[in-house]
Amino acid sequence: MEFIGYLGDVFTPFNFGLLMIGTFGGLILGATPGLSPTMTVALLIPFTFRLEATEGLILLGAAYTSTVAGGAVSAILLNIPGAPANIATTLDGYKMAKNGHGARALQLSFLSSAAGGVFGVLLLIFLTPILARWALAFGPSHIFWLAILGITVIGTLEAGSVVKGLLSGCIGLWLSTIGFDDIMGEQRFIFHSSLSGGINVIPALIGLFAIPQVISIFAKGRADSGTEILSVERHPISEAVREVARRYRALSLGAVVGSIVGLIPGIGGQIAGIVAYDQSKKISREKEKYGTGHSEGLIAAESANNAMVGPSLVPLLTLSIPGSPTAAVLLGGLLIHGIFPGSDLFENHPAVAWTFINSMLVGQILMCIFGLYIAALAARVVLAPPSFMAAAVLGLAVFGSYSVYNSMDDVYVMLMLGTAMYFLEKFGFSAAPLVLGLILGPIAEANFIQGSLIANATSSVVEYFLTGALNLCLISMVAVSLLYSVWSEIANGRNPVASGNGRARP
């Protein structure tokens, strides 16, 4: 009863009703390709105008947490990440669904998301002052090396060889330079008017993952489209709980990695799942099973995705620094009600701050309950005839791409990238490293330029980027990540400089 009393206003009928609406609605919107957590929260902002500050934040916070988890639904069942944070979920989750284990994959996903999310919110509750000081330690040089660390993961993501993974990542890095340079304002590689605004991550993500599947199904023709017989196996929730508990190392690693990545301003949750997946693979005793439908990879990725939610709000609530696009939208929700986050938030508006944080904790539990309830029903999507599935996926791809900026240019870019990815897959290249390069390229470039400008005014560029305990620690992690990838390839009997045999997506 003391715990219920601590949660206070969260369980008043109206607030709890908003929490349930935000959670269930966030799951549905998160499962829709193209509707990222940022867009979902932004769409809900107008509905908070007539609400009190606490009520509005409960609705927005619930939508934020559940949208991140809901993105796993389309990632697992359709191989289309609901948001960039769900890229790593496709690597094993989609394989599980294709093998008839879609319900099991969804159950593991929601249980892992809830465990990671609760861990992240508890960090937000108990360690906010300490974490805020730690987040301030990260400057442009440190974020640059973090982006480089993420890039080193590229070579091991769902590729038959390190070289093909790195080449895919390099293509993504090049695509990230198209458009106008954000720092210098220079025009780069704009060879068509559709590219004048650059390549947005969401249309690229949808096109690279969805369109190759659509083309493959259409290429088989009507005669072959019905030859693949799929089934959906029933999977008790109790077995899923035991499996998550048995994979405690992957679960713990994902929660810790997601919390650290979420805390760092400017990185966001886009790479939390990918980094956790890579690190889990490196310490696993069954690393050869990763990418074939292995539950350990799915658990690590999804626990990291939701663990980053709580810590990502630390810079916002304590320093007035939105550490991610979604946090920036939440900042707007606070300012609309005349509340300015910062050092005075917990002193001047403690009821608003703590009710909002506590609602996110309860929201993780509700998200898990709703997710487990719909898992068995949602998994039956794979039973749809392939021709119908292809048409539905194509419709969702066009809708998701257009809805980002209401622009047909994004649809054209999505179709162009998806068609190119279809042919690249024929040669053993995969989409995940390419998308990761597209995401990390602007982060690395912007922070390198900012760091260089700071260094030119204070010291040398070499000294700024290569000295300091945190810089050296991150550089060491980059070196270890690269060396481990090469050593792993050699240990598995594959030449790291050979092309290898890629695995085409079914």
C-alpha positions as CSV (number, residue, x, y, z in Angstrom):
1,M,0.0,0.0,0.0
2,E,2.9,2.3,0.6
3,F,4.0,1.8,-3.0
4,I,0.6,2.7,-4.3
5,G,0.6,5.8,-2.0
6,Y,4.0,6.8,-3.4
7,L,2.6,6.7,-7.0
8,G,0.0,9.2,-5.8
9,D,-2.0,10.8,-8.6
10,V,-1.1,8.2,-11.2
11,F,-4.0,6.0,-10.1
12,T,-6.7,8.7,-10.1
13,P,-9.4,7.5,-12.5
14,F,-8.9,10.2,-15.1
15,N,-5.0,10.0,-15.0
16,F,-5.1,6.3,-15.2
17,G,-7.5,6.4,-18.1
18,L,-5.1,8.7,-20.0
19,L,-2.3,6.4,-19.2
20,M,-4.1,3.4,-20.6
21,I,-5.2,5.3,-23.7
22,G,-1.6,6.6,-24.3
23,T,-0.1,3.2,-23.8
24,F,-2.5,1.2,-26.1
25,G,-2.6,4.0,-28.7
26,G,1.2,4.2,-28.7
27,L,1.5,0.4,-29.3
28,I,-0.8,0.7,-32.4
29,L,1.0,3.8,-33.7
30,G,4.4,2.3,-33.0
31,A,3.5,-0.7,-35.1
32,T,2.7,1.5,-38.1
33,P,5.9,2.0,-40.2
34,G,6.8,5.6,-40.5
35,L,5.2,6.8,-37.2
36,S,8.2,7.2,-35.0
37,P,8.0,8.0,-31.3
38,T,8.9,11.6,-32.1
39,M,6.0,11.9,-34.6
40,T,3.6,10.1,-32.3
41,V,4.3,12.5,-29.4
42,A,4.1,15.5,-31.7
43,L,0.7,14.4,-33.1
44,L,-0.6,14.1,-29.5
45,I,0.5,17.6,-28.4
46,P,-2.7,19.3,-29.6
47,F,-4.8,16.9,-27.5
48,T,-3.0,18.2,-24.3
49,F,-4.0,21.9,-24.8
50,R,-7.2,21.5,-22.7
51,L,-5.6,19.2,-20.1
52,E,-3.7,20.1,-17.0
53,A,0.1,19.9,-17.2
54,T,0.3,16.6,-15.3
55,E,-2.5,15.0,-17.4
56,G,-0.9,16.1,-20.7
57,L,2.5,14.7,-19.7
58,I,1.0,11.4,-18.6
59,L,-0.5,11.0,-22.1
60,L,2.7,12.0,-23.9
61,G,5.0,9.9,-21.7
62,A,2.8,6.8,-22.1
63,A,2.8,7.2,-25.9
64,Y,6.6,7.7,-25.9
65,T,7.4,4.5,-24.0
66,S,4.8,2.3,-25.8
67,T,5.6,3.5,-29.3
68,V,9.2,2.4,-28.8
69,A,8.1,-1.1,-27.9
70,G,5.3,-1.1,-30.5
71,G,7.9,-0.6,-33.3
72,A,8.9,-4.2,-32.7
73,V,5.6,-5.5,-34.0
74,S,6.2,-4.5,-37.6
75,A,9.9,-5.3,-37.2
76,I,9.2,-8.9,-36.3
77,L,6.2,-9.6,-38.5
78,L,6.9,-7.5,-41.6
79,N,10.7,-6.9,-41.4
80,I,10.0,-3.2,-41.3
81,P,11.4,-1.4,-38.3
82,G,8.7,0.8,-36.8
83,A,11.5,3.3,-35.9
84,P,15.3,3.4,-36.3
85,A,15.5,2.0,-32.7
86,N,14.0,-1.3,-33.9
87,I,16.6,-2.1,-36.6
88,A,18.4,-4.7,-34.5
89,T,15.0,-6.3,-33.7
90,T,14.6,-7.4,-37.4
91,L,17.8,-9.4,-37.4
92,D,16.5,-12.2,-35.3
93,G,12.8,-11.3,-34.7
94,Y,11.8,-11.6,-38.4
95,K,13.6,-14.9,-38.8
96,M,11.6,-16.2,-35.8
97,A,8.3,-15.1,-37.3
98,K,9.2,-16.7,-40.7
99,N,9.8,-20.0,-38.8
100,G,6.4,-19.9,-37.2
101,H,7.5,-18.4,-33.9
102,G,6.0,-14.9,-34.3
103,A,4.0,-15.1,-31.1
104,R,7.0,-16.2,-29.1
105,A,9.1,-13.4,-30.6
106,L,6.5,-10.8,-29.7
107,Q,6.2,-12.1,-26.1
108,L,10.0,-12.0,-25.6
109,S,10.0,-8.5,-27.1
110,F,7.4,-7.1,-24.8
111,L,8.8,-8.8,-21.7
112,S,12.3,-7.6,-22.5
113,S,11.1,-4.1,-23.3
114,A,9.2,-3.9,-20.0
115,A,12.3,-5.1,-18.0
116,G,14.6,-2.7,-19.7
117,G,12.1,0.2,-19.4
118,V,11.5,-0.4,-15.7
119,F,15.3,-0.4,-15.2
120,G,15.7,2.9,-17.1
121,V,12.9,4.7,-15.2
122,L,14.3,3.5,-11.9
123,L,17.6,5.1,-12.8
124,L,15.7,8.3,-13.7
125,I,14.0,8.2,-10.2
126,F,17.0,7.4,-8.0
127,L,20.1,8.7,-9.9
128,T,18.9,11.8,-11.7
129,P,21.3,14.3,-10.1
130,I,24.3,12.0,-10.6
131,L,23.4,11.1,-14.1
132,A,22.8,14.8,-15.0
133,R,26.4,15.7,-14.1
134,W,27.7,12.7,-16.0
135,A,25.7,13.7,-19.1
136,L,27.3,17.1,-19.1
137,A,30.8,15.5,-19.4
138,F,30.1,14.5,-23.0
139,G,31.2,17.1,-25.6
140,P,31.5,17.0,-29.4
141,S,34.7,14.9,-29.3
142,H,33.2,12.3,-27.1
143,I,30.0,12.1,-29.1
144,F,32.1,11.8,-32.3
145,W,34.0,8.8,-30.9
146,L,30.7,7.3,-29.8
147,A,29.4,7.6,-33.4
148,I,32.6,6.0,-34.6
149,L,32.1,3.2,-32.1
150,G,28.7,2.6,-33.6
151,I,30.1,2.6,-37.1
152,T,32.6,-0.2,-36.1
153,V,29.6,-2.4,-35.4
154,I,28.6,-2.2,-39.0
155,G,30.9,-5.0,-40.2
156,T,29.2,-7.6,-38.1
157,L,25.5,-6.8,-38.8
158,E,23.8,-9.5,-40.8
159,A,26.5,-9.8,-43.5
160,G,28.4,-12.7,-44.9
161,S,31.7,-11.0,-44.5
162,V,33.2,-8.0,-42.7
163,V,34.0,-6.3,-46.0
164,K,30.5,-6.4,-47.3
165,G,29.1,-5.1,-44.0
166,L,31.6,-2.2,-44.1
167,L,30.9,-1.5,-47.8
168,S,27.1,-1.4,-47.0
169,G,27.9,1.0,-44.1
170,C,30.1,3.2,-46.4
171,I,27.2,3.5,-48.8
172,G,25.0,4.6,-45.9
173,L,27.6,7.2,-44.9
174,W,27.7,8.6,-48.4
175,L,23.9,8.8,-48.5
176,S,24.0,10.8,-45.3
177,T,26.1,13.5,-47.0
178,I,23.4,14.2,-49.7
179,G,21.7,17.5,-49.3
180,F,22.9,20.7,-47.6
181,D,25.7,20.6,-45.0
182,D,24.1,21.6,-41.7
183,I,27.2,23.4,-40.5
184,M,28.7,25.1,-43.6
185,G,25.5,25.3,-45.8
186,E,27.2,23.7,-48.8
187,Q,25.3,21.8,-51.4
188,R,26.4,18.2,-51.8
189,F,25.4,15.4,-54.3
190,I,22.0,17.0,-55.2
191,F,21.6,15.5,-58.6
192,H,17.8,15.6,-58.5
193,S,15.3,18.0,-56.9
194,S,13.9,15.2,-54.7
195,L,17.2,15.1,-52.9
196,S,17.4,18.8,-52.1
197,G,16.4,18.2,-48.5
198,G,18.7,15.2,-48.1
199,I,17.6,11.7,-47.4
200,N,15.3,11.4,-44.4
201,V,16.0,8.4,-42.2
202,I,12.4,7.2,-41.9
203,P,11.7,6.9,-45.7
204,A,15.1,5.3,-46.2
205,L,14.5,2.8,-43.4
206,I,11.1,1.8,-44.8
207,G,12.4,1.6,-48.4
208,L,15.5,-0.4,-47.6
209,F,13.7,-3.0,-45.6
210,A,10.2,-3.2,-47.2
211,I,10.6,-2.7,-50.9
212,P,13.0,-5.6,-51.5
213,Q,10.4,-7.9,-49.9
214,V,7.7,-6.5,-52.1
215,I,9.7,-6.9,-55.3
216,S,10.8,-10.5,-54.3
217,I,7.1,-11.5,-53.8
218,F,6.0,-10.0,-57.0
219,A,9.0,-11.5,-58.8
220,K,7.9,-15.0,-57.8
221,G,4.6,-14.5,-59.4
222,R,1.1,-15.7,-58.4
223,A,2.0,-19.4,-59.1
224,D,4.8,-19.5,-56.6
225,S,3.4,-17.1,-54.0
226,G,1.3,-19.7,-52.3
227,T,3.9,-22.5,-52.1
228,E,5.4,-21.3,-48.8
229,I,3.3,-22.8,-46.0
230,L,3.6,-20.9,-42.7
231,S,2.2,-21.7,-39.3
232,V,1.9,-19.9,-36.1
233,E,2.7,-22.0,-33.1
234,R,1.0,-21.4,-29.8
235,H,3.5,-20.3,-27.1
236,P,2.5,-20.0,-23.4
237,I,3.5,-16.7,-21.7
238,S,5.0,-18.7,-18.8
239,E,7.6,-20.2,-21.1
240,A,8.4,-16.8,-22.5
241,V,9.0,-15.5,-19.0
242,R,11.3,-18.4,-18.2
243,E,13.2,-17.8,-21.4
244,V,13.8,-14.2,-20.7
245,A,15.0,-15.1,-17.2
246,R,17.3,-17.7,-18.6
247,R,18.8,-15.1,-21.0
248,Y,19.6,-12.8,-18.1
249,R,23.0,-11.8,-19.4
250,A,21.6,-10.5,-22.7
251,L,18.7,-8.8,-20.8
252,S,21.1,-7.1,-18.3
253,L,23.6,-6.0,-21.0
254,G,20.8,-4.5,-23.1
255,A,19.4,-2.6,-20.1
256,V,22.8,-1.2,-19.2
257,V,23.8,-0.3,-22.7
258,G,20.4,1.3,-23.5
259,S,20.6,3.4,-20.3
260,I,24.1,4.7,-21.1
261,V,23.3,5.5,-24.7
262,G,20.0,7.1,-23.8
263,L,21.6,9.4,-21.3
264,I,24.0,11.0,-23.8
265,P,22.5,14.1,-25.4
266,G,22.5,14.0,-29.2
267,I,22.8,10.3,-29.6
268,G,19.2,9.3,-28.9
269,G,17.9,5.7,-28.9
270,Q,18.5,5.0,-32.6
271,I,21.7,3.0,-31.9
272,A,21.0,1.6,-28.5
273,G,19.5,-1.6,-29.8
274,I,22.2,-2.1,-32.4
275,V,25.1,-1.5,-29.9
276,A,23.5,-3.9,-27.3
277,Y,22.9,-6.5,-30.0
278,D,26.5,-6.3,-31.1
279,Q,27.9,-6.5,-27.6
280,S,25.6,-9.3,-26.6
281,K,26.8,-11.3,-29.7
282,K,30.4,-10.8,-28.7
283,I,30.0,-12.2,-25.2
284,S,27.5,-14.9,-26.2
285,R,28.4,-18.6,-26.1
286,E,26.1,-19.1,-29.1
287,K,27.2,-16.2,-31.3
288,E,26.9,-18.3,-34.5
289,K,23.1,-18.5,-33.9
290,Y,22.7,-14.7,-34.1
291,G,20.9,-13.6,-37.3
292,T,19.2,-17.0,-37.6
293,G,16.3,-16.4,-35.2
294,H,18.1,-16.5,-31.9
295,S,16.1,-15.2,-28.9
296,E,19.2,-13.8,-27.2
297,G,19.7,-11.2,-29.8
298,L,16.1,-10.1,-29.8
299,I,16.1,-9.8,-26.0
300,A,19.2,-7.7,-25.9
301,A,18.0,-5.3,-28.6
302,E,14.5,-4.8,-27.2
303,S,15.6,-4.4,-23.5
304,A,18.1,-1.7,-24.7
305,N,15.4,0.2,-26.8
306,N,13.2,0.8,-23.8
307,A,15.9,1.2,-21.2
308,M,17.1,4.3,-23.0
309,V,13.7,6.1,-22.5
310,G,14.1,7.0,-18.8
311,P,17.7,8.2,-19.0
312,S,17.0,10.1,-22.2
313,L,14.8,12.5,-20.1
314,V,17.5,13.3,-17.5
315,P,19.2,16.1,-19.5
316,L,15.7,17.5,-20.3
317,L,14.3,17.5,-16.8
318,T,17.4,18.7,-15.0
319,L,19.3,20.8,-17.5
320,S,16.6,21.9,-20.0
321,I,18.7,20.2,-22.7
322,P,16.5,17.9,-24.9
323,G,18.8,14.9,-25.6
324,S,16.7,13.6,-28.5
325,P,14.1,14.8,-30.9
326,T,11.3,13.1,-28.8
327,A,12.6,14.9,-25.7
328,A,12.5,18.2,-27.6
329,V,8.8,17.6,-28.4
330,L,8.2,16.8,-24.7
331,L,9.9,20.1,-23.9
332,G,7.3,21.8,-26.0
333,G,4.6,20.0,-24.0
334,L,6.0,21.4,-20.8
335,L,6.4,25.0,-22.1
336,I,2.8,25.0,-23.4
337,H,1.7,24.8,-19.7
338,G,4.2,27.4,-18.5
339,I,6.6,24.9,-16.9
340,F,10.3,25.4,-17.5
341,P,12.4,22.3,-16.9
342,G,15.7,22.7,-15.1
343,S,17.0,22.8,-11.6
344,D,13.8,24.4,-10.3
345,L,11.4,21.9,-11.8
346,F,11.5,19.5,-8.8
347,E,11.3,22.4,-6.4
348,N,8.5,24.5,-8.0
349,H,6.5,21.7,-9.6
350,P,7.3,18.5,-7.7
351,A,3.8,17.1,-8.2
352,V,4.0,17.5,-12.0
353,A,7.5,16.1,-12.2
354,W,7.1,13.0,-10.0
355,T,3.6,12.1,-11.3
356,F,5.0,12.2,-14.8
357,I,8.0,10.0,-13.9
358,N,5.9,7.6,-11.9
359,S,3.4,7.3,-14.7
360,M,6.2,6.1,-17.0
361,L,7.0,3.4,-14.5
362,V,3.4,2.2,-14.4
363,G,3.2,2.6,-18.2
364,Q,5.9,0.1,-18.7
365,I,3.8,-2.6,-16.9
366,L,0.7,-1.7,-18.9
367,M,2.6,-1.8,-22.1
368,C,3.8,-5.3,-21.3
369,I,0.2,-6.5,-20.4
370,F,-1.3,-5.0,-23.6
371,G,1.5,-6.3,-25.7
372,L,1.3,-9.8,-24.4
373,Y,-2.5,-9.8,-24.9
374,I,-2.2,-8.8,-28.6
375,A,0.9,-11.0,-29.4
376,A,-0.9,-14.1,-30.4
377,L,-3.4,-12.2,-32.5
378,A,-0.8,-10.0,-34.2
379,A,1.4,-13.0,-35.0
380,R,-1.2,-14.4,-37.3
381,V,-0.3,-11.6,-39.8
382,V,2.2,-14.0,-41.3
383,L,-0.6,-16.3,-42.4
384,A,-1.8,-13.8,-45.0
385,P,-1.2,-14.8,-48.6
386,P,2.1,-13.4,-49.8
387,S,0.4,-11.4,-52.6
388,F,-1.9,-9.7,-50.1
389,M,1.0,-9.1,-47.8
390,A,3.0,-7.5,-50.5
391,A,0.2,-5.1,-51.4
392,A,-0.3,-4.2,-47.7
393,V,3.4,-3.7,-47.1
394,L,3.7,-1.5,-50.2
395,G,0.7,0.6,-49.0
396,L,2.2,1.0,-45.6
397,A,5.5,1.9,-47.1
398,V,4.0,4.7,-49.2
399,F,1.8,6.0,-46.3
400,G,4.7,5.9,-43.8
401,S,7.1,7.7,-46.2
402,Y,4.6,10.4,-47.2
403,S,3.5,11.1,-43.6
404,V,6.9,12.3,-42.4
405,Y,6.8,15.6,-44.2
406,N,3.7,15.2,-46.4
407,S,6.1,15.1,-49.4
408,M,6.0,12.8,-52.5
409,D,9.8,13.4,-52.8
410,D,10.2,11.1,-49.7
411,V,8.1,8.5,-51.5
412,Y,10.3,8.7,-54.6
413,V,13.5,8.4,-52.5
414,M,12.0,5.4,-50.6
415,L,11.2,3.6,-53.8
416,M,14.5,4.4,-55.4
417,L,16.5,3.2,-52.4
418,G,14.4,0.1,-52.0
419,T,14.8,-0.9,-55.6
420,A,18.6,-0.5,-55.3
421,M,18.6,-2.5,-52.1
422,Y,16.8,-5.4,-53.9
423,F,19.8,-5.7,-56.3
424,L,22.4,-5.2,-53.6
425,E,20.9,-8.1,-51.6
426,K,21.5,-10.4,-54.6
427,F,25.2,-9.8,-54.1
428,G,25.1,-10.5,-50.3
429,F,24.7,-7.0,-49.0
430,S,22.2,-6.2,-46.3
431,A,20.1,-3.2,-45.3
432,A,21.0,-2.9,-41.5
433,P,24.6,-1.7,-41.9
434,L,23.5,0.7,-44.6
435,V,20.8,2.3,-42.4
436,L,23.2,2.5,-39.5
437,G,25.7,4.4,-41.7
438,L,22.9,6.7,-42.7
439,I,22.0,7.4,-39.1
440,L,25.5,7.8,-37.7
441,G,27.0,9.8,-40.5
442,P,25.4,13.2,-39.7
443,I,26.2,12.6,-35.9
444,A,29.8,11.9,-36.6
445,E,30.2,14.7,-39.1
446,A,28.4,17.4,-37.1
447,N,30.3,16.7,-33.9
448,F,33.7,16.5,-35.7
449,I,33.1,19.9,-37.3
450,Q,31.9,21.4,-34.0
451,G,34.9,19.9,-32.2
452,S,37.3,21.2,-34.8
453,L,35.9,24.7,-34.4
454,I,36.3,24.5,-30.6
455,A,39.8,23.1,-30.9
456,N,40.9,25.8,-33.3
457,A,39.9,28.4,-30.8
458,T,41.3,26.7,-27.7
459,S,43.9,24.1,-28.7
460,S,44.9,21.8,-31.5
461,V,42.5,19.4,-33.2
462,V,44.7,16.4,-32.3
463,E,44.9,17.4,-28.7
464,Y,41.1,18.0,-28.5
465,F,40.1,14.6,-30.0
466,L,42.9,12.4,-28.7
467,T,43.5,13.4,-25.1
468,G,41.4,13.1,-22.0
469,A,40.4,10.0,-20.1
470,L,37.0,9.8,-21.7
471,N,38.3,10.2,-25.2
472,L,41.0,7.6,-24.7
473,C,38.5,5.2,-23.2
474,L,36.2,5.5,-26.2
475,I,39.1,5.2,-28.6
476,S,40.1,2.0,-26.9
477,M,36.6,0.7,-27.3
478,V,36.6,1.5,-31.0
479,A,39.9,-0.4,-31.4
480,V,38.7,-3.4,-29.4
481,S,35.5,-3.5,-31.4
482,L,37.4,-3.5,-34.7
483,L,39.9,-6.1,-33.6
484,Y,37.3,-8.4,-32.2
485,S,35.3,-8.3,-35.4
486,V,38.3,-9.3,-37.5
487,W,39.4,-12.0,-34.9
488,S,35.9,-13.4,-34.9
489,E,35.9,-13.8,-38.7
490,I,39.3,-15.5,-38.6
491,A,38.2,-17.8,-35.7
492,N,35.1,-18.9,-37.6
493,G,37.3,-19.9,-40.6
494,R,36.3,-17.0,-42.9
495,N,38.8,-14.7,-44.5
496,P,37.9,-11.1,-43.3
497,V,39.1,-9.6,-46.6
498,A,37.1,-12.0,-48.7
499,S,33.7,-11.2,-49.9
500,G,32.0,-14.2,-48.3
501,N,28.5,-15.5,-49.0
502,G,25.8,-13.1,-48.1
503,R,22.5,-14.2,-46.8
504,A,19.6,-12.9,-48.9
505,R,16.5,-12.0,-47.0
506,P,13.7,-14.3,-47.6
